[in-house]
Amino acid sequence: MSPASRTVPSARPMRADARRNHDRILAAAAEAVAEQGAEASLEEIARRAGVGSATLHRHFPSRQRLLEAVFRDKVEALCATAAGLAGGPDPWHALATWLGAVAAHAVSNRGLAASLMRGAHDGDPALGATCHTMITNAGADLLDRARRAKAVRPDVPITDLLKLVNAICLAVEREPDAAAQADRLLTLALTGVRKAGS
């Protein structure tokens, strides 16, 4: 069962007005998370979406369900970016560019990934797992291409690269120029990942 289908009590397709409310809540949540981080007020999200708290909770019974839905849309976009880059002529450039996109996503959605992982550990082990698998697989494909081109050290797993990106983003997330700092630090860190002479 997909995360989107878990957010609605009934298996029936949503009515048009319910679908509009659902989409408005997601858009408002994405905006609030970008501005305030993953602890953004649910009441504020409902207000921005133009719905009552009861309507928000009907669509998303918990904060974690709402965050997962916001996160999944963004992860799907990152996976599409990875697929687009995979056809390029330079596998190293494709991998580095994609990791930069992951960093930009993490910086612009403060605390989102960490909040989802807390939810997964605290209650529902499936919460956030689908998104984590999607992003790991997308990155692994790019890393495999770079390995085959002998452009990256053979001992570097995608999980280490994703942890590196997350660590950089956590270190700079409260800085006014967080995106620029994350990009600079990631560029520095990737020099240790690239295979010498490539």
Backbone as a chain_set.jsonl record, in Angstrom:
{"seq": "MSPASRTVPSARPMRADARRNHDRILAAAAEAVAEQGAEASLEEIARRAGVGSATLHRHFPSRQRLLEAVFRDKVEALCATAAGLAGGPDPWHALATWLGAVAAHAVSNRGLAASLMRGAHDGDPALGATCHTMITNAGADLLDRARRAKAVRPDVPITDLLKLVNAICLAVEREPDAAAQADRLLTLALTGVRKAGS", "coords": {"N": [[0.853, -1.183, 0.0], [0.608, 2.199, -0.877], [2.102, 5.241, 0.498], [0.456, 7.428, -0.033], [-2.091, 6.315, -0.308], [-2.481, 5.414, 2.249], [-3.081, 7.643, 3.671], [-5.714, 8.284, 3.522], [-8.831, 7.435, 4.856], [-10.675, 5.792, 3.487], [-10.795, 3.374, 0.808], [-11.91, 4.144, -1.5], [-11.916, 6.28, -4.442], [-11.011, 9.741, -4.02], [-13.379, 12.388, -3.63], [-13.803, 15.281, -5.758], [-13.656, 17.724, -4.311], [-12.473, 16.862, -1.95], [-10.03, 15.953, -2.918], [-8.95, 18.393, -3.777], [-8.677, 19.688, -1.288], [-6.816, 17.952, -0.08], [-4.59, 18.32, -1.797], [-4.137, 21.059, -1.393], [-3.458, 21.078, 1.316], [-1.06, 19.587, 1.262], [0.546, 21.304, -0.316], [0.613, 23.589, 1.31], [1.859, 22.519, 3.556], [4.387, 21.827, 2.537], [5.381, 24.367, 1.967], [5.388, 25.514, 4.559], [7.183, 23.811, 5.91], [9.525, 24.331, 4.498], [9.968, 26.939, 5.325], [9.897, 26.893, 8.183], [10.847, 24.489, 9.132], [10.586, 20.957, 10.055], [9.011, 20.905, 12.296], [6.917, 22.594, 11.972], [3.851, 24.264, 12.699], [0.849, 22.402, 12.841], [-1.637, 23.581, 12.929], [-1.104, 26.028, 11.745], [-0.461, 25.142, 9.191], [-2.941, 24.085, 8.375], [-4.417, 26.474, 8.398], [-3.104, 27.943, 6.372], [-3.757, 26.336, 4.227], [-6.416, 26.737, 4.06], [-8.298, 25.179, 5.363], [-10.028, 23.391, 8.011], [-8.735, 22.135, 11.167], [-9.748, 19.574, 11.634], [-10.266, 18.632, 9.058], [-7.662, 18.529, 8.022], [-6.615, 16.488, 9.683], [-8.229, 14.381, 8.935], [-7.284, 13.76, 6.412], [-4.574, 13.386, 6.916], [-3.653, 11.582, 9.434], [-1.629, 11.87, 11.336], [1.25, 13.869, 12.252], [3.546, 12.702, 11.214], [2.586, 11.228, 9.014], [1.794, 13.292, 7.322], [4.254, 14.614, 6.894], [5.63, 12.551, 5.615], [4.223, 12.386, 3.207], [4.78, 14.917, 2.103], [7.561, 14.688, 1.898], [7.785, 12.499, 0.174], [6.895, 13.433, -2.352], [8.996, 15.17, -2.965], [11.164, 13.427, -2.956], [10.495, 11.8, -5.108], [10.871, 13.65, -7.144], [13.657, 14.014, -6.915], [14.495, 11.453, -7.642], [13.659, 11.393, -10.282], [15.363, 13.35, -11.28], [17.813, 12.012, -10.957], [17.452, 9.915, -12.786], [17.353, 11.368, -15.161], [19.955, 12.433, -15.247], [21.45, 10.135, -15.52], [21.75, 9.428, -18.153], [23.738, 10.985, -19.162], [27.029, 11.925, -20.517], [29.144, 11.942, -18.694], [29.795, 10.168, -15.997], [30.815, 10.782, -13.394], [30.299, 13.523, -13.105], [27.516, 13.413, -13.241], [26.87, 11.996, -10.862], [27.958, 13.729, -8.874], [26.495, 16.058, -9.389], [23.91, 15.181, -8.821], [24.121, 14.54, -6.068], [24.536, 17.107, -5.153], [21.996, 18.139, -5.695], [20.493, 16.647, -3.887], [21.539, 17.673, -1.522], [20.683, 20.356, -1.746], [17.934, 19.965, -1.564], [17.765, 18.939, 1.059], [18.675, 21.126, 2.573], [16.712, 23.013, 2.005], [14.505, 21.996, 3.237], [14.321, 21.939, 6.174], [15.06, 19.71, 8.743], [13.282, 17.751, 7.92], [13.892, 15.107, 6.926], [15.151, 14.044, 9.217], [13.055, 14.142, 11.059], [11.24, 12.334, 9.949], [12.733, 9.987, 10.165], [12.855, 9.758, 12.942], [10.185, 9.2, 13.438], [9.987, 6.711, 12.216], [11.609, 5.193, 13.873], [10.323, 5.462, 16.313], [7.733, 4.44, 16.169], [6.126, 3.456, 13.721], [7.708, 1.276, 11.719], [7.715, 1.274, 8.966], [7.375, 3.84, 8.18], [8.585, 6.377, 6.251], [10.433, 4.612, 5.202], [10.024, 3.737, 2.571], [10.576, 6.028, 1.037], [13.252, 6.382, 1.746], [14.393, 4.069, 0.629], [13.857, 4.521, -2.083], [15.442, 6.823, -2.664], [17.979, 5.911, -2.035], [18.321, 3.82, -3.891], [18.196, 5.268, -6.296], [20.506, 6.859, -6.097], [22.424, 4.841, -5.909], [22.43, 3.713, -8.449], [23.581, 5.778, -9.999], [26.067, 5.935, -8.733], [27.085, 3.371, -9.33], [27.433, 3.595, -12.11], [29.453, 5.525, -12.154], [31.468, 4.105, -10.884], [31.911, 2.033, -12.742], [32.998, 3.531, -14.763], [35.364, 4.055, -13.657], [35.678, 6.358, -12.167], [35.327, 6.878, -9.544], [36.226, 6.058, -6.196], [36.398, 2.56, -5.438], [35.538, 1.625, -2.98], [33.489, 3.045, -1.789], [30.329, 3.269, -0.497], [26.887, 4.014, -1.437], [25.342, 4.695, 0.759], [27.139, 5.884, 2.533], [27.777, 8.208, 1.133], [25.307, 9.515, 1.124], [24.94, 9.888, 3.879], [27.047, 11.634, 4.318], [26.189, 13.885, 2.853], [23.868, 14.508, 4.358], [25.053, 15.083, 6.857], [26.583, 17.357, 6.265], [24.535, 19.125, 5.59], [23.09, 19.289, 7.992], [25.016, 20.569, 9.511], [25.061, 23.143, 8.467], [22.484, 24.134, 8.425], [21.272, 26.233, 9.88], [22.485, 28.492, 9.054], [22.611, 31.662, 7.321], [23.346, 31.58, 4.628], [23.0, 28.91, 3.86], [22.604, 27.097, 1.673], [24.646, 27.767, -0.159], [26.909, 27.3, 1.428], [26.618, 24.549, 1.94], [26.926, 23.525, -0.646], [29.584, 24.264, -1.189], [30.995, 22.846, 0.836], [30.282, 20.226, 0.2], [31.466, 19.96, -2.315], [34.156, 20.115, -1.556], [34.312, 17.791, 0.06], [33.785, 15.755, -1.771], [36.096, 15.576, -3.246], [37.629, 13.742, -1.948], [36.367, 11.423, -2.557], [36.441, 11.005, -5.228], [38.163, 9.132, -7.666], [41.673, 9.028, -7.803], [43.3, 10.734, -10.397], [41.161, 10.626, -12.139]], "CA": [[0.0, 0.0, 0.0], [1.44, 3.389, -0.977], [1.857, 6.217, 1.553], [-0.674, 8.294, -0.363], [-3.356, 5.641, -0.038], [-2.653, 5.247, 3.688], [-3.489, 8.878, 4.314], [-7.152, 8.45, 3.37], [-9.457, 6.312, 5.535], [-11.411, 4.915, 2.586], [-10.075, 2.963, -0.384], [-12.575, 4.745, -2.654], [-11.273, 7.504, -4.926], [-11.466, 10.953, -3.348], [-14.21, 13.337, -4.364], [-13.011, 16.398, -6.279], [-13.379, 18.709, -3.256], [-11.522, 16.24, -1.016], [-8.727, 15.957, -3.594], [-8.449, 19.777, -3.714], [-8.218, 19.916, 0.088], [-5.605, 17.148, 0.085], [-3.496, 18.966, -2.514], [-3.85, 22.334, -0.737], [-2.749, 20.769, 2.569], [0.316, 19.215, 0.911], [1.271, 22.497, -0.764], [0.828, 24.439, 2.487], [2.843, 21.847, 4.416], [5.706, 21.961, 1.904], [5.777, 25.761, 2.163], [5.67, 25.735, 5.982], [8.397, 23.071, 6.256], [10.657, 25.062, 3.921], [10.191, 28.156, 6.108], [10.001, 26.716, 9.636], [11.355, 23.172, 9.484], [9.624, 19.862, 10.172], [8.132, 21.101, 13.452], [5.932, 23.633, 11.647], [2.564, 24.054, 13.359], [-0.226, 21.823, 12.04], [-2.706, 24.582, 12.862], [-0.679, 26.999, 10.739], [-0.588, 24.485, 7.885], [-4.374, 24.056, 8.063], [-4.827, 27.843, 8.089], [-2.582, 28.288, 5.042], [-4.474, 25.537, 3.221], [-7.808, 27.163, 4.042], [-9.147, 24.097, 5.863], [-10.01, 23.237, 9.456], [-7.849, 21.094, 11.702], [-10.379, 18.261, 11.467], [-10.051, 18.222, 7.661], [-6.258, 18.133, 7.909], [-6.408, 15.196, 10.351], [-8.91, 13.349, 8.16], [-6.384, 13.381, 5.317], [-3.268, 12.991, 7.462], [-3.96, 11.338, 10.854], [-0.522, 12.237, 12.224], [2.282, 14.733, 11.672], [4.468, 11.882, 10.43], [1.955, 10.904, 7.726], [1.845, 14.491, 6.498], [5.644, 14.822, 6.492], [5.997, 11.532, 4.641], [3.633, 12.764, 1.924], [5.578, 16.038, 1.597], [8.874, 14.166, 1.575], [7.719, 11.591, -0.973], [6.841, 14.233, -3.576], [10.329, 15.697, -3.227], [12.03, 12.294, -3.283], [10.173, 11.406, -6.479], [11.542, 14.613, -8.019], [15.087, 13.691, -6.901], [14.678, 10.219, -8.417], [13.534, 11.779, -11.693], [16.614, 14.038, -11.603], [18.842, 10.973, -11.104], [17.212, 9.204, -14.051], [17.752, 12.263, -16.252], [21.41, 12.555, -15.26], [22.071, 8.837, -15.818], [22.031, 9.314, -19.58], [24.792, 11.922, -19.559], [28.302, 11.295, -20.914], [30.149, 11.985, -17.624], [29.184, 9.58, -14.796], [31.211, 11.491, -12.18], [29.532, 14.775, -13.072], [26.125, 13.06, -12.941], [26.785, 11.664, -9.441], [28.207, 14.939, -8.079], [25.362, 16.966, -9.59], [22.756, 14.646, -8.09], [24.356, 14.731, -4.637], [24.271, 18.523, -4.917], [20.536, 18.309, -5.669], [20.041, 16.089, -2.604], [21.913, 18.659, -0.498], [19.79, 21.514, -1.878], [16.651, 19.51, -1.03], [17.861, 18.831, 2.52], [18.811, 22.467, 3.136], [15.464, 23.765, 1.85], [13.45, 21.325, 4.012], [15.021, 21.73, 7.44], [14.564, 18.769, 9.734], [12.261, 16.845, 7.401], [14.37, 13.726, 6.917], [15.388, 13.613, 10.598], [11.759, 13.93, 11.696], [10.691, 11.08, 9.425], [13.477, 8.869, 10.733], [12.398, 9.613, 14.327], [8.89, 8.519, 13.375], [10.213, 5.31, 11.878], [12.172, 4.502, 15.042], [9.449, 5.571, 17.485], [6.438, 3.781, 16.082], [5.852, 2.695, 12.52], [8.992, 1.079, 11.053], [7.597, 1.498, 7.527], [7.246, 5.264, 7.921], [9.799, 6.931, 5.673], [11.304, 3.583, 4.634], [9.86, 3.712, 1.126], [11.322, 7.165, 0.505], [14.669, 6.094, 1.944], [14.773, 3.07, -0.377], [13.825, 5.164, -3.405], [16.574, 7.723, -2.856], [19.188, 5.094, -2.013], [18.416, 3.125, -5.179], [18.501, 6.248, -7.34], [21.914, 7.206, -5.971], [23.257, 3.656, -6.171], [22.564, 3.561, -9.904], [24.57, 6.761, -10.464], [27.374, 5.531, -8.202], [27.543, 2.209, -10.107], [27.926, 4.097, -13.393], [30.737, 6.192, -11.909], [32.449, 3.037, -10.601], [32.244, 1.351, -14.005], [33.842, 4.462, -15.525], [36.572, 4.221, -12.841], [35.731, 7.767, -11.792], [35.106, 6.992, -8.114], [36.853, 4.972, -5.442], [35.512, 1.394, -5.419], [35.145, 1.24, -1.619], [32.543, 4.035, -1.258], [28.919, 2.905, -0.714], [25.965, 5.152, -1.56], [24.864, 5.108, 2.086], [28.124, 6.824, 3.085], [27.638, 9.49, 0.444], [24.078, 10.165, 1.598], [25.215, 10.351, 5.245], [27.913, 12.797, 4.178], [25.322, 15.003, 2.459], [23.036, 14.872, 5.514], [25.897, 15.695, 7.89], [26.907, 18.708, 5.808], [23.323, 19.954, 5.659], [22.82, 19.537, 9.409], [26.012, 21.51, 10.018], [24.875, 24.51, 7.959], [21.069, 24.445, 8.208], [20.845, 27.475, 10.534], [23.252, 29.598, 8.489], [21.815, 32.408, 6.344], [23.708, 31.154, 3.273], [23.153, 27.457, 4.028], [22.706, 26.4, 0.392], [25.986, 28.008, -0.711], [27.876, 26.597, 2.274], [26.477, 23.104, 1.707], [27.51, 23.244, -1.958], [31.039, 24.373, -1.073], [31.509, 21.743, 1.653], [30.114, 18.977, -0.544], [32.51, 19.938, -3.344], [35.403, 19.758, -0.872], [34.271, 16.403, 0.511], [33.793, 14.82, -2.898], [37.448, 15.377, -3.757], [38.141, 12.515, -1.33], [35.612, 10.289, -3.081], [36.82, 10.814, -6.629], [39.363, 8.319, -7.839], [42.819, 9.804, -8.221], [43.612, 10.681, -11.813], [39.973, 10.597, -13.012]], "C": [[0.889, 1.231, 0.0], [1.133, 4.347, 0.163], [0.646, 7.09, 1.254], [-1.992, 7.626, -0.031], [-3.579, 5.439, 1.445], [-3.183, 6.501, 4.355], [-4.994, 9.085, 4.271], [-7.847, 7.242, 3.968], [-10.121, 5.322, 4.59], [-10.558, 4.554, 1.383], [-10.712, 3.559, -1.639], [-11.817, 5.966, -3.131], [-11.86, 8.728, -4.221], [-12.397, 11.754, -4.258], [-13.328, 14.516, -4.786], [-12.681, 17.41, -5.19], [-12.386, 18.16, -2.236], [-10.12, 16.227, -1.62], [-8.122, 17.369, -3.559], [-7.926, 20.093, -2.316], [-6.899, 19.199, 0.346], [-4.409, 17.862, -0.548], [-3.128, 20.305, -1.877], [-3.083, 22.119, 0.564], [-1.293, 20.419, 2.275], [1.133, 20.432, 0.502], [1.585, 23.412, 0.421], [1.878, 23.828, 3.405], [4.246, 21.987, 3.839], [6.249, 23.377, 2.112], [6.182, 26.012, 3.623], [6.949, 25.03, 6.412], [9.625, 23.799, 5.721], [10.993, 26.291, 4.76], [10.569, 27.877, 7.562], [10.616, 25.389, 10.062], [10.22, 22.19, 9.728], [8.683, 20.005, 11.362], [7.107, 22.205, 13.221], [4.57, 23.264, 12.23], [1.527, 23.474, 12.399], [-1.383, 22.805, 11.895], [-2.381, 25.634, 11.805], [-0.809, 26.406, 9.336], [-2.048, 24.441, 7.454], [-4.861, 25.443, 7.666], [-4.376, 28.25, 6.691], [-3.347, 27.556, 3.937], [-5.938, 25.94, 3.108], [-8.769, 26.073, 4.466], [-9.106, 24.102, 7.39], [-9.07, 22.131, 9.884], [-8.428, 19.702, 11.501], [-10.178, 17.734, 10.05], [-8.608, 17.779, 7.465], [-6.051, 16.742, 8.494], [-7.155, 14.055, 9.662], [-8.004, 12.843, 7.034], [-5.067, 12.814, 5.82], [-3.421, 12.817, 8.973], [-2.85, 11.708, 11.828], [0.429, 13.169, 11.49], [3.193, 13.913, 10.754], [3.89, 11.519, 9.066], [2.024, 12.105, 6.778], [3.271, 14.737, 6.001], [6.078, 13.804, 5.447], [5.453, 11.885, 3.261], [4.401, 13.922, 1.29], [6.924, 15.527, 1.092], [8.829, 13.322, 0.307], [7.662, 12.356, -2.291], [8.239, 14.721, -3.952], [11.315, 14.584, -3.591], [11.762, 11.813, -4.71], [10.835, 12.352, -7.476], [13.047, 14.35, -8.068], [15.384, 12.431, -7.703], [14.576, 10.504, -9.913], [14.799, 12.507, -12.158], [17.73, 13.026, -11.825], [18.687, 10.255, -12.436], [17.63, 10.059, -15.238], [19.268, 12.379, -16.378], [22.098, 11.269, -15.711], [22.419, 8.684, -17.297], [23.161, 10.199, -20.062], [26.112, 11.223, -19.839], [29.334, 11.196, -19.792], [29.544, 11.455, -16.322], [29.573, 10.28, -13.495], [30.407, 12.781, -12.034], [28.074, 14.489, -12.7], [25.953, 12.782, -11.455], [26.949, 12.916, -8.581], [27.048, 15.921, -8.196], [24.152, 16.494, -8.799], [22.928, 14.802, -6.578], [24.164, 16.201, -4.251], [22.78, 18.819, -4.85], [19.954, 17.768, -4.371], [20.347, 17.074, -1.483], [20.988, 19.868, -0.548], [18.412, 21.179, -1.317], [16.691, 19.498, 0.504], [17.934, 20.206, 3.169], [17.477, 23.216, 3.079], [14.3, 23.15, 2.623], [14.009, 20.93, 5.372], [14.319, 20.729, 8.345], [13.596, 17.726, 9.213], [12.721, 15.391, 7.462], [14.583, 13.21, 8.337], [14.074, 13.323, 11.308], [11.118, 12.632, 11.228], [11.412, 9.88, 10.031], [13.114, 8.665, 12.198], [11.075, 8.863, 14.358], [9.054, 7.046, 13.088], [10.731, 4.54, 13.09], [11.179, 4.441, 16.201], [8.156, 4.766, 17.371], [6.309, 2.866, 14.883], [7.146, 2.499, 11.746], [8.927, 1.302, 9.551], [7.6, 2.975, 7.177], [8.575, 5.824, 7.431], [10.676, 5.905, 4.986], [11.212, 3.558, 3.116], [10.667, 4.832, 0.487], [12.822, 6.924, 0.623], [15.171, 5.107, 0.897], [14.83, 3.695, -1.768], [15.075, 6.01, -3.64], [17.894, 6.956, -2.856], [19.381, 4.383, -3.341], [18.783, 4.068, -6.31], [19.982, 6.621, -7.3], [22.834, 6.046, -6.292], [23.458, 3.448, -7.666], [23.609, 4.529, -10.453], [25.97, 6.398, -9.987], [27.934, 4.341, -8.98], [28.097, 2.635, -11.465], [29.3, 4.748, -13.222], [31.826, 5.169, -11.6], [32.892, 2.353, -11.894], [33.146, 2.226, -14.88], [35.172, 4.72, -14.81], [36.793, 5.689, -12.442], [35.586, 7.969, -10.288], [35.786, 5.824, -7.411], [35.897, 3.789, -5.322], [34.965, 1.04, -4.038], [34.11, 2.178, -1.003], [31.117, 3.584, -1.536], [28.026, 4.144, -0.784], [25.472, 5.613, -0.19], [25.842, 6.084, 2.743], [27.989, 8.194, 2.434], [26.398, 10.242, 0.919], [24.227, 10.65, 3.04], [26.085, 11.605, 5.22], [27.091, 14.034, 3.814], [24.482, 15.465, 3.643], [23.841, 15.576, 6.592], [26.251, 17.136, 7.522], [25.695, 19.624, 5.986], [22.924, 20.252, 7.101], [23.767, 20.591, 9.965], [25.717, 22.951, 9.607], [23.422, 24.977, 7.968], [20.604, 25.743, 8.849], [21.607, 28.696, 10.022], [22.418, 30.336, 7.44], [22.111, 32.017, 4.898], [23.928, 29.642, 3.242], [23.359, 26.742, 2.704], [24.103, 26.553, -0.204], [27.051, 27.279, 0.101], [27.822, 25.087, 2.041], [27.127, 22.718, 0.387], [29.034, 23.267, -1.888], [31.631, 23.201, -0.29], [31.371, 20.403, 0.93], [31.178, 18.855, -1.634], [33.849, 19.557, -2.734], [35.429, 18.285, -0.491], [34.374, 15.422, -0.647], [35.168, 14.657, -3.523], [38.067, 14.125, -3.151], [37.468, 11.256, -1.845], [36.061, 9.963, -4.508], [38.109, 10.03, -6.727], [40.495, 9.172, -8.37], [43.068, 9.624, -9.711], [42.398, 10.674, -12.723], [39.459, 11.996, -13.26]], "O": [[1.828, 1.311, 0.791], [0.048, 4.295, 0.742], [-0.103, 7.454, 2.16], [-2.912, 8.274, 0.468], [-4.722, 5.305, 1.883], [-3.683, 6.443, 5.479], [-5.501, 9.99, 4.934], [-7.493, 6.113, 3.627], [-10.128, 4.123, 4.867], [-9.693, 5.331, 0.977], [-10.129, 3.492, -2.721], [-11.145, 6.627, -2.339], [-13.04, 8.754, -3.872], [-12.228, 11.792, -5.476], [-12.244, 14.719, -4.239], [-11.558, 17.909, -5.134], [-11.553, 18.903, -1.716], [-9.136, 16.461, -0.919], [-6.921, 17.523, -3.338], [-6.86, 20.692, -2.169], [-5.976, 19.773, 0.923], [-3.354, 17.996, 0.073], [-1.951, 20.66, -1.821], [-2.17, 22.88, 0.884], [-0.39, 20.899, 2.96], [2.28, 20.582, 0.922], [2.69, 23.946, 0.523], [2.699, 24.548, 3.973], [5.196, 22.239, 4.581], [7.432, 23.56, 2.398], [7.201, 26.651, 3.886], [7.724, 25.582, 7.193], [10.648, 23.88, 6.401], [12.162, 26.65, 4.897], [11.45, 28.535, 8.115], [10.879, 25.19, 11.248], [9.045, 22.541, 9.622], [7.671, 19.308, 11.439], [6.496, 22.695, 14.171], [4.188, 22.094, 12.248], [1.343, 23.978, 11.291], [-2.033, 22.852, 10.85], [-3.259, 26.077, 11.064], [-1.222, 27.096, 8.404], [-2.364, 24.727, 6.299], [-5.626, 25.585, 6.712], [-5.145, 28.822, 5.919], [-3.555, 28.096, 2.851], [-6.626, 25.535, 2.171], [-9.909, 26.026, 4.005], [-8.245, 24.746, 7.989], [-8.658, 21.297, 9.078], [-7.692, 18.754, 11.228], [-9.946, 16.541, 9.853], [-8.353, 16.766, 6.813], [-5.389, 15.905, 7.881], [-6.765, 12.894, 9.786], [-7.966, 11.647, 6.745], [-4.511, 11.886, 5.234], [-3.329, 13.793, 9.718], [-3.102, 11.847, 13.025], [0.416, 13.248, 10.261], [3.565, 14.358, 9.668], [4.614, 11.502, 8.071], [2.281, 11.951, 5.584], [3.476, 15.035, 4.824], [6.801, 14.137, 4.508], [6.142, 11.705, 2.257], [4.648, 13.918, 0.084], [7.37, 15.885, 0.002], [9.722, 13.411, -0.536], [8.319, 11.963, -3.255], [8.619, 14.687, -5.122], [12.193, 14.776, -4.432], [12.693, 11.461, -5.434], [11.306, 11.919, -8.528], [13.656, 14.448, -9.133], [16.415, 12.35, -8.372], [15.314, 9.931, -10.714], [15.254, 12.312, -13.285], [18.509, 13.157, -12.769], [19.671, 10.013, -13.135], [18.192, 9.551, -16.209], [19.802, 12.42, -17.487], [23.213, 11.314, -16.231], [23.292, 7.891, -17.649], [23.51, 10.172, -21.242], [26.304, 10.07, -19.453], [30.303, 10.446, -19.917], [28.857, 12.193, -15.616], [28.754, 10.367, -12.58], [29.896, 13.083, -10.956], [27.469, 15.238, -11.933], [25.004, 13.269, -10.841], [26.165, 13.14, -7.659], [26.663, 16.547, -7.209], [23.451, 17.297, -8.183], [21.977, 15.16, -5.884], [23.688, 16.504, -3.156], [22.341, 19.645, -4.05], [19.028, 18.356, -3.812], [19.519, 17.289, -0.598], [20.552, 20.356, 0.495], [17.79, 22.016, -0.664], [15.771, 19.984, 1.162], [17.316, 20.429, 4.211], [17.147, 23.967, 3.997], [13.214, 23.73, 2.659], [14.153, 19.747, 5.682], [13.141, 20.879, 8.67], [13.127, 16.889, 9.985], [12.01, 14.538, 7.993], [14.236, 12.067, 8.636], [13.983, 12.365, 12.075], [10.519, 11.91, 12.026], [10.784, 8.877, 10.37], [13.065, 7.527, 12.663], [10.868, 7.993, 15.204], [8.341, 6.216, 13.652], [10.352, 3.391, 13.316], [11.187, 3.488, 16.98], [7.545, 4.444, 18.39], [6.375, 1.644, 15.014], [7.651, 3.458, 11.162], [9.961, 1.5, 8.914], [7.803, 3.338, 6.018], [9.58, 5.746, 8.137], [11.587, 6.281, 4.249], [12.226, 3.377, 2.442], [11.367, 4.607, -0.5], [13.576, 7.229, -0.3], [16.254, 5.287, 0.34], [15.751, 3.423, -2.539], [15.695, 5.921, -4.7], [18.82, 7.305, -3.589], [20.495, 4.346, -3.865], [19.58, 3.723, -7.182], [20.638, 6.691, -8.34], [23.901, 6.235, -6.877], [24.54, 3.05, -8.098], [24.434, 4.144, -11.282], [26.941, 6.532, -10.731], [29.131, 4.302, -9.262], [29.11, 2.103, -11.92], [30.198, 4.547, -14.04], [32.976, 5.342, -12.006], [34.08, 2.124, -12.117], [33.961, 1.712, -15.647], [36.001, 5.496, -15.285], [37.921, 6.181, -12.39], [35.706, 9.092, -9.799], [35.903, 4.734, -7.971], [34.699, 3.991, -5.124], [34.031, 0.245, -3.929], [33.874, 2.11, 0.204], [30.719, 3.516, -2.699], [28.374, 5.197, -0.251], [25.211, 6.801, 0.002], [25.419, 7.01, 3.435], [28.077, 9.22, 3.108], [26.433, 11.459, 1.096], [23.702, 11.706, 3.392], [25.879, 12.526, 6.01], [27.277, 15.102, 4.397], [24.386, 16.663, 3.91], [23.376, 16.553, 7.18], [26.221, 18.025, 8.372], [25.816, 20.75, 6.469], [22.466, 21.356, 7.399], [23.372, 21.412, 10.793], [26.085, 23.883, 10.323], [23.143, 26.104, 7.56], [19.612, 26.313, 8.395], [21.394, 29.809, 10.504], [21.611, 29.719, 6.745], [21.235, 32.11, 4.038], [24.907, 29.155, 2.676], [24.211, 25.858, 2.615], [24.679, 25.583, -0.696], [27.985, 26.708, -0.462], [28.859, 24.429, 1.955], [27.806, 21.694, 0.306], [29.7, 22.401, -2.456], [32.643, 22.628, -0.695], [32.247, 19.544, 1.038], [31.728, 17.775, -1.851], [34.598, 18.77, -3.315], [36.436, 17.604, -0.688], [34.991, 14.366, -0.51], [35.394, 13.697, -4.26], [38.937, 13.508, -3.766], [37.943, 10.147, -1.598], [36.058, 8.807, -4.931], [39.039, 10.247, -5.95], [40.296, 9.961, -9.294], [43.051, 8.505, -10.224], [42.547, 10.711, -13.944], [38.469, 12.173, -13.969]]}, "num_chains": 1, "name": "protein.A"}
